[in-house]
Amino acid sequence: MRVVRKGVLDTRGYVNSYIYGLEVIRSEGISHPVYPYASNREVLEEFVNLYYEGFFDLHQTWFTNYLLGFDTSKKEEFKDRWFDRGLLIM
């Protein structure tokens, strides 16, 4: 898995800014999950380093359910803390 820079297109199809996302490399091929993504590469790298193992279970369940169970308040606090740093998790 690696962090990659992705262009954000404006309404005319021109790249007007960038975000950072993930590229997952497996024997079946390469995939580009939509979430998480961030406006800051270092924040996304920190997040991935902290929760690397959880990404392999993403295809089975949502990441926050995997990490925090079904406690909605904990999940919202967790997502809000990372959102404040520019990283979006579903």
Phi and psi restraints in degrees (range 20) as a CNS / XPLOR table:
assign (resid 1 and name C) (resid 2 and name N)
       (resid 2 and name CA) (resid 2 and name C) 1.0 -145.3 20.0 2
assign (resid 2 and name N) (resid 2 and name CA)
       (resid 2 and name C) (resid 3 and name N) 1.0 159.6 20.0 2
assign (resid 2 and name C) (resid 3 and name N)
       (resid 3 and name CA) (resid 3 and name C) 1.0 -89.0 20.0 2
assign (resid 3 and name N) (resid 3 and name CA)
       (resid 3 and name C) (resid 4 and name N) 1.0 132.6 20.0 2
assign (resid 3 and name C) (resid 4 and name N)
       (resid 4 and name CA) (resid 4 and name C) 1.0 -127.9 20.0 2
assign (resid 4 and name N) (resid 4 and name CA)
       (resid 4 and name C) (resid 5 and name N) 1.0 151.2 20.0 2
assign (resid 4 and name C) (resid 5 and name N)
       (resid 5 and name CA) (resid 5 and name C) 1.0 -89.3 20.0 2
assign (resid 5 and name N) (resid 5 and name CA)
       (resid 5 and name C) (resid 6 and name N) 1.0 134.5 20.0 2
assign (resid 5 and name C) (resid 6 and name N)
       (resid 6 and name CA) (resid 6 and name C) 1.0 -124.1 20.0 2
assign (resid 6 and name N) (resid 6 and name CA)
       (resid 6 and name C) (resid 7 and name N) 1.0 137.1 20.0 2
assign (resid 6 and name C) (resid 7 and name N)
       (resid 7 and name CA) (resid 7 and name C) 1.0 -79.9 20.0 2
assign (resid 7 and name N) (resid 7 and name CA)
       (resid 7 and name C) (resid 8 and name N) 1.0 142.8 20.0 2
assign (resid 7 and name C) (resid 8 and name N)
       (resid 8 and name CA) (resid 8 and name C) 1.0 -105.5 20.0 2
assign (resid 8 and name N) (resid 8 and name CA)
       (resid 8 and name C) (resid 9 and name N) 1.0 122.3 20.0 2
assign (resid 8 and name C) (resid 9 and name N)
       (resid 9 and name CA) (resid 9 and name C) 1.0 -88.6 20.0 2
assign (resid 9 and name N) (resid 9 and name CA)
       (resid 9 and name C) (resid 10 and name N) 1.0 144.9 20.0 2
assign (resid 9 and name C) (resid 10 and name N)
       (resid 10 and name CA) (resid 10 and name C) 1.0 -86.3 20.0 2
assign (resid 10 and name N) (resid 10 and name CA)
       (resid 10 and name C) (resid 11 and name N) 1.0 -175.0 20.0 2
assign (resid 10 and name C) (resid 11 and name N)
       (resid 11 and name CA) (resid 11 and name C) 1.0 -67.0 20.0 2
assign (resid 11 and name N) (resid 11 and name CA)
       (resid 11 and name C) (resid 12 and name N) 1.0 -17.6 20.0 2
assign (resid 11 and name C) (resid 12 and name N)
       (resid 12 and name CA) (resid 12 and name C) 1.0 -94.5 20.0 2
assign (resid 12 and name N) (resid 12 and name CA)
       (resid 12 and name C) (resid 13 and name N) 1.0 -1.3 20.0 2
assign (resid 12 and name C) (resid 13 and name N)
       (resid 13 and name CA) (resid 13 and name C) 1.0 90.6 20.0 2
assign (resid 13 and name N) (resid 13 and name CA)
       (resid 13 and name C) (resid 14 and name N) 1.0 12.6 20.0 2
assign (resid 13 and name C) (resid 14 and name N)
       (resid 14 and name CA) (resid 14 and name C) 1.0 -98.4 20.0 2
assign (resid 14 and name N) (resid 14 and name CA)
       (resid 14 and name C) (resid 15 and name N) 1.0 143.5 20.0 2
assign (resid 14 and name C) (resid 15 and name N)
       (resid 15 and name CA) (resid 15 and name C) 1.0 -71.7 20.0 2
assign (resid 15 and name N) (resid 15 and name CA)
       (resid 15 and name C) (resid 16 and name N) 1.0 122.3 20.0 2
assign (resid 15 and name C) (resid 16 and name N)
       (resid 16 and name CA) (resid 16 and name C) 1.0 -117.3 20.0 2
assign (resid 16 and name N) (resid 16 and name CA)
       (resid 16 and name C) (resid 17 and name N) 1.0 -8.4 20.0 2
assign (resid 16 and name C) (resid 17 and name N)
       (resid 17 and name CA) (resid 17 and name C) 1.0 -164.2 20.0 2
assign (resid 17 and name N) (resid 17 and name CA)
       (resid 17 and name C) (resid 18 and name N) 1.0 177.5 20.0 2
assign (resid 17 and name C) (resid 18 and name N)
       (resid 18 and name CA) (resid 18 and name C) 1.0 -132.7 20.0 2
assign (resid 18 and name N) (resid 18 and name CA)
       (resid 18 and name C) (resid 19 and name N) 1.0 150.6 20.0 2
assign (resid 18 and name C) (resid 19 and name N)
       (resid 19 and name CA) (resid 19 and name C) 1.0 -128.7 20.0 2
assign (resid 19 and name N) (resid 19 and name CA)
       (resid 19 and name C) (resid 20 and name N) 1.0 168.7 20.0 2
assign (resid 19 and name C) (resid 20 and name N)
       (resid 20 and name CA) (resid 20 and name C) 1.0 -117.1 20.0 2
assign (resid 20 and name N) (resid 20 and name CA)
       (resid 20 and name C) (resid 21 and name N) 1.0 133.9 20.0 2
assign (resid 20 and name C) (resid 21 and name N)
       (resid 21 and name CA) (resid 21 and name C) 1.0 -134.1 20.0 2
assign (resid 21 and name N) (resid 21 and name CA)
       (resid 21 and name C) (resid 22 and name N) 1.0 -169.0 20.0 2
assign (resid 21 and name C) (resid 22 and name N)
       (resid 22 and name CA) (resid 22 and name C) 1.0 -111.3 20.0 2
assign (resid 22 and name N) (resid 22 and name CA)
       (resid 22 and name C) (resid 23 and name N) 1.0 149.5 20.0 2
assign (resid 22 and name C) (resid 23 and name N)
       (resid 23 and name CA) (resid 23 and name C) 1.0 -122.9 20.0 2
assign (resid 23 and name N) (resid 23 and name CA)
       (resid 23 and name C) (resid 24 and name N) 1.0 118.2 20.0 2
assign (resid 23 and name C) (resid 24 and name N)
       (resid 24 and name CA) (resid 24 and name C) 1.0 -102.3 20.0 2
assign (resid 24 and name N) (resid 24 and name CA)
       (resid 24 and name C) (resid 25 and name N) 1.0 122.9 20.0 2
assign (resid 24 and name C) (resid 25 and name N)
       (resid 25 and name CA) (resid 25 and name C) 1.0 -109.5 20.0 2
assign (resid 25 and name N) (resid 25 and name CA)
       (resid 25 and name C) (resid 26 and name N) 1.0 118.0 20.0 2
assign (resid 25 and name C) (resid 26 and name N)
       (resid 26 and name CA) (resid 26 and name C) 1.0 -131.0 20.0 2
assign (resid 26 and name N) (resid 26 and name CA)
       (resid 26 and name C) (resid 27 and name N) 1.0 173.1 20.0 2
assign (resid 26 and name C) (resid 27 and name N)
       (resid 27 and name CA) (resid 27 and name C) 1.0 -63.2 20.0 2
assign (resid 27 and name N) (resid 27 and name CA)
       (resid 27 and name C) (resid 28 and name N) 1.0 -27.8 20.0 2
assign (resid 27 and name C) (resid 28 and name N)
       (resid 28 and name CA) (resid 28 and name C) 1.0 -76.6 20.0 2
assign (resid 28 and name N) (resid 28 and name CA)
       (resid 28 and name C) (resid 29 and name N) 1.0 -14.5 20.0 2
assign (resid 28 and name C) (resid 29 and name N)
       (resid 29 and name CA) (resid 29 and name C) 1.0 137.1 20.0 2
assign (resid 29 and name N) (resid 29 and name CA)
       (resid 29 and name C) (resid 30 and name N) 1.0 -169.5 20.0 2
assign (resid 29 and name C) (resid 30 and name N)
       (resid 30 and name CA) (resid 30 and name C) 1.0 -104.7 20.0 2
assign (resid 30 and name N) (resid 30 and name CA)
       (resid 30 and name C) (resid 31 and name N) 1.0 135.6 20.0 2
assign (resid 30 and name C) (resid 31 and name N)
       (resid 31 and name CA) (resid 31 and name C) 1.0 -127.3 20.0 2
assign (resid 31 and name N) (resid 31 and name CA)
       (resid 31 and name C) (resid 32 and name N) 1.0 157.5 20.0 2
assign (resid 31 and name C) (resid 32 and name N)
       (resid 32 and name CA) (resid 32 and name C) 1.0 -126.7 20.0 2
assign (resid 32 and name N) (resid 32 and name CA)
       (resid 32 and name C) (resid 33 and name N) 1.0 87.5 20.0 2
assign (resid 32 and name C) (resid 33 and name N)
       (resid 33 and name CA) (resid 33 and name C) 1.0 -61.5 20.0 2
assign (resid 33 and name N) (resid 33 and name CA)
       (resid 33 and name C) (resid 34 and name N) 1.0 145.3 20.0 2
assign (resid 33 and name C) (resid 34 and name N)
       (resid 34 and name CA) (resid 34 and name C) 1.0 -68.1 20.0 2
assign (resid 34 and name N) (resid 34 and name CA)
       (resid 34 and name C) (resid 35 and name N) 1.0 -42.8 20.0 2
assign (resid 34 and name C) (resid 35 and name N)
       (resid 35 and name CA) (resid 35 and name C) 1.0 -117.0 20.0 2
assign (resid 35 and name N) (resid 35 and name CA)
       (resid 35 and name C) (resid 36 and name N) 1.0 149.7 20.0 2
assign (resid 35 and name C) (resid 36 and name N)
       (resid 36 and name CA) (resid 36 and name C) 1.0 -81.2 20.0 2
assign (resid 36 and name N) (resid 36 and name CA)
       (resid 36 and name C) (resid 37 and name N) 1.0 158.9 20.0 2
assign (resid 36 and name C) (resid 37 and name N)
       (resid 37 and name CA) (resid 37 and name C) 1.0 -141.3 20.0 2
assign (resid 37 and name N) (resid 37 and name CA)
       (resid 37 and name C) (resid 38 and name N) 1.0 160.0 20.0 2
assign (resid 37 and name C) (resid 38 and name N)
       (resid 38 and name CA) (resid 38 and name C) 1.0 -148.3 20.0 2
assign (resid 38 and name N) (resid 38 and name CA)
       (resid 38 and name C) (resid 39 and name N) 1.0 157.8 20.0 2
assign (resid 38 and name C) (resid 39 and name N)
       (resid 39 and name CA) (resid 39 and name C) 1.0 -84.0 20.0 2
assign (resid 39 and name N) (resid 39 and name CA)
       (resid 39 and name C) (resid 40 and name N) 1.0 -11.6 20.0 2
assign (resid 39 and name C) (resid 40 and name N)
       (resid 40 and name CA) (resid 40 and name C) 1.0 -124.8 20.0 2
assign (resid 40 and name N) (resid 40 and name CA)
       (resid 40 and name C) (resid 41 and name N) 1.0 120.0 20.0 2
assign (resid 40 and name C) (resid 41 and name N)
       (resid 41 and name CA) (resid 41 and name C) 1.0 -58.7 20.0 2
assign (resid 41 and name N) (resid 41 and name CA)
       (resid 41 and name C) (resid 42 and name N) 1.0 -42.6 20.0 2
assign (resid 41 and name C) (resid 42 and name N)
       (resid 42 and name CA) (resid 42 and name C) 1.0 -64.4 20.0 2
assign (resid 42 and name N) (resid 42 and name CA)
       (resid 42 and name C) (resid 43 and name N) 1.0 -37.1 20.0 2
assign (resid 42 and name C) (resid 43 and name N)
       (resid 43 and name CA) (resid 43 and name C) 1.0 -65.7 20.0 2
assign (resid 43 and name N) (resid 43 and name CA)
       (resid 43 and name C) (resid 44 and name N) 1.0 -43.6 20.0 2
assign (resid 43 and name C) (resid 44 and name N)
       (resid 44 and name CA) (resid 44 and name C) 1.0 -64.4 20.0 2
assign (resid 44 and name N) (resid 44 and name CA)
       (resid 44 and name C) (resid 45 and name N) 1.0 -42.0 20.0 2
assign (resid 44 and name C) (resid 45 and name N)
       (resid 45 and name CA) (resid 45 and name C) 1.0 -62.4 20.0 2
assign (resid 45 and name N) (resid 45 and name CA)
       (resid 45 and name C) (resid 46 and name N) 1.0 -40.8 20.0 2
assign (resid 45 and name C) (resid 46 and name N)
       (resid 46 and name CA) (resid 46 and name C) 1.0 -61.7 20.0 2
assign (resid 46 and name N) (resid 46 and name CA)
       (resid 46 and name C) (resid 47 and name N) 1.0 -46.0 20.0 2
assign (resid 46 and name C) (resid 47 and name N)
       (resid 47 and name CA) (resid 47 and name C) 1.0 -59.8 20.0 2
assign (resid 47 and name N) (resid 47 and name CA)
       (resid 47 and name C) (resid 48 and name N) 1.0 -47.0 20.0 2
assign (resid 47 and name C) (resid 48 and name N)
       (resid 48 and name CA) (resid 48 and name C) 1.0 -63.4 20.0 2
assign (resid 48 and name N) (resid 48 and name CA)
       (resid 48 and name C) (resid 49 and name N) 1.0 -41.7 20.0 2
assign (resid 48 and name C) (resid 49 and name N)
       (resid 49 and name CA) (resid 49 and name C) 1.0 -62.1 20.0 2
assign (resid 49 and name N) (resid 49 and name CA)
       (resid 49 and name C) (resid 50 and name N) 1.0 -36.9 20.0 2
assign (resid 49 and name C) (resid 50 and name N)
       (resid 50 and name CA) (resid 50 and name C) 1.0 -72.9 20.0 2
assign (resid 50 and name N) (resid 50 and name CA)
       (resid 50 and name C) (resid 51 and name N) 1.0 -35.8 20.0 2
assign (resid 50 and name C) (resid 51 and name N)
       (resid 51 and name CA) (resid 51 and name C) 1.0 -123.4 20.0 2
assign (resid 51 and name N) (resid 51 and name CA)
       (resid 51 and name C) (resid 52 and name N) 1.0 29.7 20.0 2
assign (resid 51 and name C) (resid 52 and name N)
       (resid 52 and name CA) (resid 52 and name C) 1.0 -54.1 20.0 2
assign (resid 52 and name N) (resid 52 and name CA)
       (resid 52 and name C) (resid 53 and name N) 1.0 -47.7 20.0 2
assign (resid 52 and name C) (resid 53 and name N)
       (resid 53 and name CA) (resid 53 and name C) 1.0 -60.8 20.0 2
assign (resid 53 and name N) (resid 53 and name CA)
       (resid 53 and name C) (resid 54 and name N) 1.0 -35.8 20.0 2
assign (resid 53 and name C) (resid 54 and name N)
       (resid 54 and name CA) (resid 54 and name C) 1.0 -65.5 20.0 2
assign (resid 54 and name N) (resid 54 and name CA)
       (resid 54 and name C) (resid 55 and name N) 1.0 -25.5 20.0 2
assign (resid 54 and name C) (resid 55 and name N)
       (resid 55 and name CA) (resid 55 and name C) 1.0 -65.7 20.0 2
assign (resid 55 and name N) (resid 55 and name CA)
       (resid 55 and name C) (resid 56 and name N) 1.0 -25.9 20.0 2
assign (resid 55 and name C) (resid 56 and name N)
       (resid 56 and name CA) (resid 56 and name C) 1.0 -74.1 20.0 2
assign (resid 56 and name N) (resid 56 and name CA)
       (resid 56 and name C) (resid 57 and name N) 1.0 -15.2 20.0 2
assign (resid 56 and name C) (resid 57 and name N)
       (resid 57 and name CA) (resid 57 and name C) 1.0 -99.2 20.0 2
assign (resid 57 and name N) (resid 57 and name CA)
       (resid 57 and name C) (resid 58 and name N) 1.0 3.9 20.0 2
assign (resid 57 and name C) (resid 58 and name N)
       (resid 58 and name CA) (resid 58 and name C) 1.0 -60.2 20.0 2
assign (resid 58 and name N) (resid 58 and name CA)
       (resid 58 and name C) (resid 59 and name N) 1.0 -31.6 20.0 2
assign (resid 58 and name C) (resid 59 and name N)
       (resid 59 and name CA) (resid 59 and name C) 1.0 -73.9 20.0 2
assign (resid 59 and name N) (resid 59 and name CA)
       (resid 59 and name C) (resid 60 and name N) 1.0 -14.9 20.0 2
assign (resid 59 and name C) (resid 60 and name N)
       (resid 60 and name CA) (resid 60 and name C) 1.0 -94.5 20.0 2
assign (resid 60 and name N) (resid 60 and name CA)
       (resid 60 and name C) (resid 61 and name N) 1.0 -34.2 20.0 2
assign (resid 60 and name C) (resid 61 and name N)
       (resid 61 and name CA) (resid 61 and name C) 1.0 -157.0 20.0 2
assign (resid 61 and name N) (resid 61 and name CA)
       (resid 61 and name C) (resid 62 and name N) 1.0 161.7 20.0 2
assign (resid 61 and name C) (resid 62 and name N)
       (resid 62 and name CA) (resid 62 and name C) 1.0 -63.8 20.0 2
assign (resid 62 and name N) (resid 62 and name CA)
       (resid 62 and name C) (resid 63 and name N) 1.0 145.9 20.0 2
assign (resid 62 and name C) (resid 63 and name N)
       (resid 63 and name CA) (resid 63 and name C) 1.0 -57.8 20.0 2
assign (resid 63 and name N) (resid 63 and name CA)
       (resid 63 and name C) (resid 64 and name N) 1.0 -46.0 20.0 2
assign (resid 63 and name C) (resid 64 and name N)
       (resid 64 and name CA) (resid 64 and name C) 1.0 -67.8 20.0 2
assign (resid 64 and name N) (resid 64 and name CA)
       (resid 64 and name C) (resid 65 and name N) 1.0 -32.7 20.0 2
assign (resid 64 and name C) (resid 65 and name N)
       (resid 65 and name CA) (resid 65 and name C) 1.0 -66.2 20.0 2
assign (resid 65 and name N) (resid 65 and name CA)
       (resid 65 and name C) (resid 66 and name N) 1.0 -40.6 20.0 2
assign (resid 65 and name C) (resid 66 and name N)
       (resid 66 and name CA) (resid 66 and name C) 1.0 -60.9 20.0 2
assign (resid 66 and name N) (resid 66 and name CA)
       (resid 66 and name C) (resid 67 and name N) 1.0 -43.5 20.0 2
assign (resid 66 and name C) (resid 67 and name N)
       (resid 67 and name CA) (resid 67 and name C) 1.0 -80.1 20.0 2
assign (resid 67 and name N) (resid 67 and name CA)
       (resid 67 and name C) (resid 68 and name N) 1.0 -41.6 20.0 2
assign (resid 67 and name C) (resid 68 and name N)
       (resid 68 and name CA) (resid 68 and name C) 1.0 -120.2 20.0 2
assign (resid 68 and name N) (resid 68 and name CA)
       (resid 68 and name C) (resid 69 and name N) 1.0 5.1 20.0 2
assign (resid 68 and name C) (resid 69 and name N)
       (resid 69 and name CA) (resid 69 and name C) 1.0 71.6 20.0 2
assign (resid 69 and name N) (resid 69 and name CA)
       (resid 69 and name C) (resid 70 and name N) 1.0 -146.7 20.0 2
assign (resid 69 and name C) (resid 70 and name N)
       (resid 70 and name CA) (resid 70 and name C) 1.0 -104.3 20.0 2
assign (resid 70 and name N) (resid 70 and name CA)
       (resid 70 and name C) (resid 71 and name N) 1.0 16.3 20.0 2
assign (resid 70 and name C) (resid 71 and name N)
       (resid 71 and name CA) (resid 71 and name C) 1.0 -75.8 20.0 2
assign (resid 71 and name N) (resid 71 and name CA)
       (resid 71 and name C) (resid 72 and name N) 1.0 98.6 20.0 2
assign (resid 71 and name C) (resid 72 and name N)
       (resid 72 and name CA) (resid 72 and name C) 1.0 -60.1 20.0 2
assign (resid 72 and name N) (resid 72 and name CA)
       (resid 72 and name C) (resid 73 and name N) 1.0 -40.8 20.0 2
assign (resid 72 and name C) (resid 73 and name N)
       (resid 73 and name CA) (resid 73 and name C) 1.0 -65.0 20.0 2
assign (resid 73 and name N) (resid 73 and name CA)
       (resid 73 and name C) (resid 74 and name N) 1.0 -40.3 20.0 2
assign (resid 73 and name C) (resid 74 and name N)
       (resid 74 and name CA) (resid 74 and name C) 1.0 -64.7 20.0 2
assign (resid 74 and name N) (resid 74 and name CA)
       (resid 74 and name C) (resid 75 and name N) 1.0 -41.2 20.0 2
assign (resid 74 and name C) (resid 75 and name N)
       (resid 75 and name CA) (resid 75 and name C) 1.0 -62.9 20.0 2
assign (resid 75 and name N) (resid 75 and name CA)
       (resid 75 and name C) (resid 76 and name N) 1.0 -43.4 20.0 2
assign (resid 75 and name C) (resid 76 and name N)
       (resid 76 and name CA) (resid 76 and name C) 1.0 -65.6 20.0 2
assign (resid 76 and name N) (resid 76 and name CA)
       (resid 76 and name C) (resid 77 and name N) 1.0 -40.8 20.0 2
assign (resid 76 and name C) (resid 77 and name N)
       (resid 77 and name CA) (resid 77 and name C) 1.0 -62.4 20.0 2
assign (resid 77 and name N) (resid 77 and name CA)
       (resid 77 and name C) (resid 78 and name N) 1.0 -43.5 20.0 2
assign (resid 77 and name C) (resid 78 and name N)
       (resid 78 and name CA) (resid 78 and name C) 1.0 -61.1 20.0 2
assign (resid 78 and name N) (resid 78 and name CA)
       (resid 78 and name C) (resid 79 and name N) 1.0 -50.0 20.0 2
assign (resid 78 and name C) (resid 79 and name N)
       (resid 79 and name CA) (resid 79 and name C) 1.0 -64.4 20.0 2
assign (resid 79 and name N) (resid 79 and name CA)
       (resid 79 and name C) (resid 80 and name N) 1.0 -41.3 20.0 2
assign (resid 79 and name C) (resid 80 and name N)
       (resid 80 and name CA) (resid 80 and name C) 1.0 -63.1 20.0 2
assign (resid 80 and name N) (resid 80 and name CA)
       (resid 80 and name C) (resid 81 and name N) 1.0 -40.1 20.0 2
assign (resid 80 and name C) (resid 81 and name N)
       (resid 81 and name CA) (resid 81 and name C) 1.0 -60.8 20.0 2
assign (resid 81 and name N) (resid 81 and name CA)
       (resid 81 and name C) (resid 82 and name N) 1.0 -43.4 20.0 2
assign (resid 81 and name C) (resid 82 and name N)
       (resid 82 and name CA) (resid 82 and name C) 1.0 -75.4 20.0 2
assign (resid 82 and name N) (resid 82 and name CA)
       (resid 82 and name C) (resid 83 and name N) 1.0 -34.5 20.0 2
assign (resid 82 and name C) (resid 83 and name N)
       (resid 83 and name CA) (resid 83 and name C) 1.0 -61.8 20.0 2
assign (resid 83 and name N) (resid 83 and name CA)
       (resid 83 and name C) (resid 84 and name N) 1.0 -38.9 20.0 2
assign (resid 83 and name C) (resid 84 and name N)
       (resid 84 and name CA) (resid 84 and name C) 1.0 -60.5 20.0 2
assign (resid 84 and name N) (resid 84 and name CA)
       (resid 84 and name C) (resid 85 and name N) 1.0 -21.6 20.0 2
assign (resid 84 and name C) (resid 85 and name N)
       (resid 85 and name CA) (resid 85 and name C) 1.0 -97.7 20.0 2
assign (resid 85 and name N) (resid 85 and name CA)
       (resid 85 and name C) (resid 86 and name N) 1.0 2.3 20.0 2
assign (resid 85 and name C) (resid 86 and name N)
       (resid 86 and name CA) (resid 86 and name C) 1.0 96.9 20.0 2
assign (resid 86 and name N) (resid 86 and name CA)
       (resid 86 and name C) (resid 87 and name N) 1.0 16.0 20.0 2
assign (resid 86 and name C) (resid 87 and name N)
       (resid 87 and name CA) (resid 87 and name C) 1.0 -116.5 20.0 2
assign (resid 87 and name N) (resid 87 and name CA)
       (resid 87 and name C) (resid 88 and name N) 1.0 133.2 20.0 2
assign (resid 87 and name C) (resid 88 and name N)
       (resid 88 and name CA) (resid 88 and name C) 1.0 -110.3 20.0 2
assign (resid 88 and name N) (resid 88 and name CA)
       (resid 88 and name C) (resid 89 and name N) 1.0 129.7 20.0 2
assign (resid 88 and name C) (resid 89 and name N)
       (resid 89 and name CA) (resid 89 and name C) 1.0 -124.5 20.0 2
assign (resid 89 and name N) (resid 89 and name CA)
       (resid 89 and name C) (resid 90 and name N) 1.0 139.7 20.0 2
